[in-house]
């Protein structure tokens, strides 16, 4: 399945996903699961859940500056 991953405020990425979790998607965009929330249809999803959505938003909770 082709999945679009939008890192809010930072851009989008496309991945071909097969039997992966939302945590795997977070890793693919070089982020830590400890610093983000994964959202599907405006709702947070557990990062250990298998990817079932074609569009995922990743919201960074911590950003250095």
Secondary structure, DSSP 8 states (H G I E B T S, - for coil): -EEEEEETTTEEEEEE-SS-BHHHHHHHTT--GGGEEEEETTEE--TTSB---SEEEEEES----
